[in-house]
């Protein structure tokens, strides 16, 4: 009886695994994103806030996906509050898109506007980045991904009105900067 039960489970599992088609193909769309909630207290000073950044992508070919993101974040430190809004676009090249596990290269551009209250300070930042990622399908529609953006450049106008611009160039091999996410494929 035990052998029959184990054989039935093995046959069912094999049939279920073969019935699923994992990976991406031309015409697939996906959503993913980021959510970060933070709170810090040091002595009497307290800071808290959140960032939400949904993304949507579409496969224009077997290996190439293009997408867009919108983000909003806020941080409050005492009476000071900072809000930021981000809009961006990205492109990905998947090396093995139709498989359960795939490596991809990603390039993106972002525009962020930041406003501080009560001072009404405003600044704008433009950035570009390049990185690598891994995607692993858990089922036909859900995948987990890890992304590492290792090369980036940004320009911040620091509020304009004659202020010096800040140019930043980053190249990092810090694997603590890897982000993890969940992807839903339509």
Secondary structure, 3 states (H helix, E strand, C coil): CHHHHHHHHHHHHHHHHHHCCCCCCCCCEEEEEEEEEEEEEECCEEEEEEEEEEEEEEECCCCEEEEEEEEEEEEEECCEEEEEEEEEEEEEEECCCCCCEEEEEEEEEEEEEEEEECCCEEEEEEEEEEEEEEEEECCCCEEEEEEEEEEEEEEECCCCCCCCCEEEEEECCCHHHCEEEEEEEC
